């Protein structure tokens, strides 16, 4: 069983271009509440899943 796949790299690359590196860094937080807030607090999102 793979923990990290090519799809993970592709998704990360796409998110960096869509939302920026700060978004990816915010996901490395251990607090689940802070990770959730970082996903929904940007008013200038052009697209998101």
Helices and strands as residue ranges (DSSP letters): H 6-19, H 21-26, H 32-40
